[in-house]
Amino acid sequence: MSSTEIKPSAPPRFTFPLYKHYSLKNQEVAYADGAPSLSSPIKTRFPPNVFPILPSPTSPGSPATPTTSFGLSRQLPDPHAKIYKVVNCRLLQDHKIVENSYLWFQNGRIIKPEDLFFTSYREPDEIIDAKGLLIAPGFIDLQINGAFGVDFTTDAESGKSDEELVKDIEKVSRGLLKYGCTSYLPTVVSSKTGVYHKALPLLRPRPGSVLAGAEILGAHIEGPFIAEGKKGAHNPNVLSAAPRGITDLDARYGPELAFKKPDARGDIERAVRLITIAPELEGLLEAVPELVSRGITVSIGHSEARIADAEAAVAKGTTFITHLFNAMQAFHHRDPGIIGVLGSTHLPIPISHKHHPSPSITSPSPTKPDPRPFYGLICDGVHCHPNSVKIAYYSHPRGAILVTDALSSMGLPPGTYSLAGRTIIVDDKLGAYIEGTTTLAGSTITIDACVRNFVRFTGCSLVEAIDAATIHPAKLLGIEKRKGALRIGADADLVFLDDSQGPENIVVSRVFVRGEEVDLKAC
């Protein structure tokens, strides 16, 4: 042996007791914890050669992203950011409730405590006691026309400045948090070209925060390429077909419909995320593949489509049905129309699970993605009879998505309101109708109430109801890696639910958006 060689020493033998410090997933991990207290920094509690010290990603000569022994890239957490650990909680994970669990998050994202231990040797900086509450992912609402006196379409038509419109959007975004809604699609209904060019640039995706409110995932544009016979509360004077196909859509919506390359997180710096069309109208069916290629989710709605039209649209790439049962042909045993797609068994099987429902007992294949589209349900007891909701759910359980279709009157008392320039009357039962008619214009329900009603209407479990407001809409939009589930790397959008009075009576107790706790009294 040369004089420069150093003989490695044997690992030390521990003669002091082992104490349990915290548990990793489904197993207790014992830490050597002799004289130092549990409040001591972790690195002081280990002999220096028990675990290898990985190089800091910011130290000179170190790789930006360290790799594991298998050569796999591992993204280390920021060693300086505050770490939170939620204890004494029940977690909704992987379609089940995990009792007596915990959750760690840092920098607004859910993290894996093992990574902290083996890389940064960090303990949590703050412990949050959930007091036995159920923690679910933040709710996602794909259809909100407005709320708290704000209407996204009417306000854009009113001549308000961009600054005023942004304040209105933030008012809605902040107010939604108290209902557990941490992400949503502001919805603009059928309008003239100028309204889209005014409103859409202000509805581009932006992160959620305590100050800004719920995250905007992009815009849902509902119309004007819809059927006049199923227009609902939409202005008939602006409705249109698309004889030139995608060219007509580009002309109407402007640059916010154009293709843009997603960033590293999968976000697209473009407003339009979802579009509702009537596929039976001239030029619309042909436009579907181009819209899908741009990363836009296409939905069938406000349509007189027959079953053949609806199935053709799904085969072309539509993956959603806007507010099932409403503004579409009623179910008929000889031609079930759009509703009949829930029973389709011969649609092309998708090659990828992305944007498609997971298989269920009613799916054509038990292992492959379900080719049937997701579908929205307004569970306010006004738009759909509870039995209708139950029939849809039992036909296609993994396709159900809860939406509010909320109007400017959401969160406000009965009275007179506006939707795209039309007068809306909200009655004592909180049904919203076009003035002087029995035509429903939208709802005033909140997303947490939709979850409660879904349990009541269908008899499903609370887990299944929450899935319909979280992971299902996330999968539809293709953002399930960061939204809709309590998984490692996902945004720390958390809803603490009190279900002590039963699943049909859940109460939103605490809300976190990207790891920040919301003052619900201030919303």
N, C-alpha and C positions, 0 to 999 in steps of 0.2 A: 504494500500500500504506500503510495507516495505521500509526502508531507502535506500536500495540498488537499488530499481527500479527507472527507469527514465521514466517519461511520455513523449511519443513522441510529438514533436511540430508539429503544423499544417504547411503545405507547405506555403511558403511566397507568398504574393500577389504582383504582379509586378505593380508598378505605373509608370514605365518609358516606353517609346515607344518600340515597337517591330520592328526590322529591318530584312529584308531579307538578308541572308548571302550567301547562295548558294542553288541550287535546287537539290532535290533528283529526282529519276526517275519519270518524268511526274507530279511532284508536287513541289510547292515552300514550303520550311520549314522556319518558322520564328524563329529567335533566339533572346532571351532577350539580348540586346546589349546597355546598357545605356551609362555610361561615357567612358568605355574602347573603344579604336579604333578597327577597323577591323584587324589591324596588331597585336593586343594583343593575347597572347596565349588563346586558347579557354577555358581552365580550369579557367582562371581569369574572364571570362564573365558570370559565373553561380554561383548563391548562392550554398553553399556546399551541401545542401540536396535536390536539384532539381532532380538530377539523381544519382542512386547508382554507387559507384565506384567499378568496378569489380577488383578482385585481379590480380596483375601482374603475368604473367605466370612464371616469374623468381624469385618472392618473396618467402621467406621461408614459407613452409607449404602450398603453393598454388598448385593446380593441374597443370600439365604440359599444359593441354588444357582445358580452362574453358568451362562450359556447359551453355546452355540457360535455361530458366525457364521450358522448356519442356524436359530437360534432353538430348538434342541433342548436340553433340560435335560441337564446333565452333573454327576453326583455326584462331587465332588472328594474325594480321600482326606484323612483327618485329617493336617494337615501336621506334627503333633508326634509321631505314633505311630512306633514303630520299624519299619523296613522291612527285609524279608529277601529275599535273592535266592539261589535254589538254582541251582548251576552244575554242569557236568559230569554231566548227567543225561539220561535218555531218558524221554520223557513219553508216556503213553497218552492221546491226544487224538483226538476224532472217529473213533473205531474203528480207529485205527492207532497205531503206535509212531513217535514223532518222535525221531530220533537227534540227539545233540550239541545238546541244547536247554537251556532254563533256565526258571525259574518265579519270579515275584515274589509276595509276599503281605505284607499289612499289616492290622492290626486283625482278624486271624483270617480274612481273605478274600483270595482271589486277585485281584491287581490288574494293571492294564495299565501297563507302564513308561512308555509314551508320555505317559500322563496326568500322571504324576509329573514328567516332563521339562518339559512345556509349562505346567504349573500351579505346581508347588512347587519345581522345579529341585532335586530331591532325588536323592541317590545311596543305595544300600542301606547300612543301618547294620551289617548282618551278612551275610557270604557263607557259604553252606552248601555244602560240596563233597559231592555225591552219589556221587562215585567210580564213575560209570558205571552206577549202579543204575537200575532201572526204577521210575518214580514213577507210581502209579495212584491214583485216588480211594479214599477209605476205603470198606471193605466195609460193606454194609447187610444186616442179618439181620431178616427179617420174622416169625420164629417162634422165640422162645426161652422155654421154660417155666421155666428157671432154670439155675443153674450153680454150681460151687464150693460145693456143699452147700446152696444156697438154692433153694427152690421157691416161686414167686410165689403159687401157689394155696394150697399147704399152709401156708405161713407166715401167710397172711391168715386161715386157719381156726384157727390155733393159739392165738389170744388174745394174740399179741404186740402191744405198743404201737406207735403210729405211728412213734415214734422208732426202735424196733428194726427195724421193717419198712424204713424209709428207709435205715438202715445196711446191711441185707441187699441192698437194691436197688443201692446204691452199690458194694457189694462185687462184685456181678456186673458192673456197668457198668465198673468199673476193670479187672477181670480180662479182659474181652473185648478190651481195647485191644491186648494182646500178640499177638493173632491177626489184627490189622488191622481188626477190627470197630469202626468209629467211630460207628455209628448203629444202633439196633435197636428192635424192638417187643417189649417184655415181654409174654408171653402168659399169659392166665388161662383155664384150661379149665373145663368144665362144673361149676357150683357152685350152691349155694343163694343166694338173693337177698342175704343179709347179707354174703357173701364179696365180691361185686361192689361193694357199697356201702362196704366196708372197703378193698379193694385199689385200685379204680380211681382215686380221687382222688389217690393217691400215684404214679400212673403217667401223670400229665399230661405233655405235652411239656416238656422242659427242655434247655438247651444242653449240649453236651459240653465237657469241660475235663480237664486233667491230674488235678485233684483229684476231680472228680465222675465222671469216666470217660466212656464212650461216650454220645453223645446219645440221649435217649429221644424217639422220634418220636410217642409215644402208645402205646396198648395194642392188642394183638390179642386179641379175645375169641373163643375157640373153643368154641362150645356155649353153653348147653345145648340149643339148638334144632337138634339133629342126630338122625339116625336111630339107633334102638336097635340095629338089626342091623349097623350099622357104627360102633359106639361106640368100638372100640379099647379104650384104657385109661380111658375116661371113666366116671364113676360113673353106672350106669343109673338110680339112684333120683332123680336130679335132672333127667333129660332131659324135654323138653316140646315140644309143638307150640305154635302161636300162633293159636288160633281167632279172637282179636280183632285180629289183625294187629299193627301197630306199637304198639298200646296194651299188648300183652303184653310186647313187648320193652322198652318204657319202664319198665314195672313191675318187670321183672327186673333191669335194669341200673342204673336210677336216673338222676339228672341228668347223669351223664357220657356219656349217649347223646344228650342234647338238642342242638338246633341252636344253634350259636354262630358269630358272624360272624368270619371270618379277620382277622388283623391285617395290617399293611403287608407283612410278610414272607411272608404266606400261612399262618402258623401259626394253629392253633385252640386256645384255652385250654379244652380238653376232652380227656378221656383216650382215648375210643374212636376209633381210627383205622381199624381193619380188623375185620370180623366174619365168622366162618365159620358158614354155615347149610346145612341140607339143604332145598333149595327145594321138594321134593315134599311136605313136611309142610304141614298145614293152616295157612293164613295167612301163610306165609313168603314165597311168591312175590309176594303182594300188598304185602308190606312193603318189598320191594327199592327201588322208586322213591323212597319217602320217606327211606330210609336214604341213598341216593345224594344226594338233595337236601340232606341235612345235611352233605355232605362226607365221608361214611364209605365206605370201600372195602368192597364186599361180595364174599365168596368162597364158592364151592361146596365143601363138604367133609364128611367123615363122613356120606356120603349114599348112598342106594340109587337115586338118580335114573336114569331111562332117558335115552336120547339126546334124546327130545322134551322131557323135563323140563329137562335141562341147557341145551338151546338156548333154551327159553323163558326161563330165568333170565338167560341172557346178553342176550337181547333186552330184558329188563326193566332191565338195568344192571349185572349182576355182571361183574367184570373180572378175577377171579382164581380159580384152582383150588388148594385147599389140598393140599399134598403129593400130587401126582399119583401114581396107582397104589395108594396106601395108603388104606384105609378107604373104598373105593368098589367098585361093581360091577366085576368083572373084564371085560376086553375080550371081546366075543363078536361074531362076524362078522355076526349078524343084528340085534343091538342093542349097539353098542359102548359104551353108557352115557356117563358123563362124559368118559372118555378120547376118545370119538369126536368131541368138540367140536374137537379139534385138526385134524380133517379137514373141518370145516364150511366150506362155500363160499357159503351163501345167507343168512348172518346180516346184519342191517341194518348198513350202513357208517356208522361214527361220523362226526359232523359236525366233531369236533375230534380232534386227535392226543393231547390230554391224557388221561392214564390208560389209553392204549391202546398196543399195540406198534407199532413202526415197520414198514413193509412189508418183506417179504423175498421171495425167489424163490418161496416157497410161498403167498404172500398172495393173496387174491382180486383185489386191485388193486395194481399196482406203485407207485402214487403216493399213494393214500389210506391212512389209518390202518387197521391190521389189526383187523377186528371180533372176531377170536378172543381169548379172555382170555389173560392171563399165567398161568403155572402154576408151582407150587413143586416142587422136586426135592430129596429128601434123598439126597445122593450119598455115602453111607457104605458102599456095597457090601452092606448088610444089608437096608435097606428096599426097594431096587430092584436088580435085576440090571443090570449094565452095558449089556447089549443093550437093555433097556427104556428106559434113559436115552437111549441113542443113537437109538432109534426116535422118541422124543418130540422130541428136539432136531432131527432132520432133518425132522420133520413141521412144526415151528413154531419155527425157531431164535431169532427175536427175542422169543419169549414166555417163554423159560426164565428162571427165577429160582431161585438156589440158596438153600436154607434149611437150618438145622441141626435144627430141632425139638428143640433140646437140653434135656436134663433136668438136675436138680440134680447129677447125677453127672458132668457135663462138667467136664473138668479134674481129675478124681479117679480113683483106681484102681478096678478091679472090686470089687463088694461089694453091699450092700443099701442101697437108697435109697427115697425116697417121691415120689409124684406125686398130688396131690389126695387124700391119705389112703390111697392104695393102695401096697402094697409092691412095689418094683421091684428085680429082680435084674439086675445088669450082669455078663455073663460075661467070660471071658478074651479073647474077640474083640470086646469092648466093645459087644455087642448088649444092649439093655435090654428086658426082658420082664416082664410081670405075673407075680408069683410063682406057680409051679405051672402055668403055661400056656406056650403058644408065641406069645402075642399080644404084638406089639411095642408098647412104650409110648412110644417116642421114641428119640432118639439121644444119643450122647456125642461126636459129631464136632464139630470147629471149622470156622468158615467158610473159613479158608485151606486146610484139608484138602479141603473141598468143591470149591474151585477146582482144586486139583491133580487130584482124582479126576475132575472133569468133563472135563479134558483127556485123561486116560487112557481114560475110558469112551467118549468120543465121537470122539476124534481131532481135535477142533476146535482152533483156534489159542488161544494164551494170551489174546489180546485178546478173543476171543469168550467165553472162560470168565470173565474179569474183568468184562466187560459184564454177565454174568448175576448178578453179585454187587454191581453198582454202579448203572449207568444204568438197567437194567431195573426193579429195585425202586423206584428214584427216580421213574421215569416212572409206574409203577403208582400211587404215592401222590400224584403231581402235584407233586413237589418237585424236579424235574430242573434247575431254574434255580440251586439252591443246593447240591444233593447229587448224587453219582453221576457227576460229570464235572469235569475240570480246565478250567473256563471262567472268564472274567472275572466277578467278582462272587460266585462260588461260595465256600462255606466251604472254608478251607484244611485239609481233612481229607485227609491224605496218607499213603500206604503206600509205603515204599521196599522194593522186592522184588529179591532176588538170584535171577536166573534163569540163572545161569552153568552149572548142572547140567541145564538143560532145562526147558521149561514145566511138565512134570508133577512137577517137584521144586523149585518156587519156595519161597523162605524169606523170611519177614517180617523185615527187618533194622532198619528204623526206622519209627516211626509219629508223625504229628503230628495233633493234634485241635484244630481252630480255630486253627491256627498255633502251637500249643504242642507242643514235642517231649516224648514220653512216655519215661520211664525204664522200659524193658521189663523190666529185672531186678527192679524194684520192684512190678510188676503181680502 
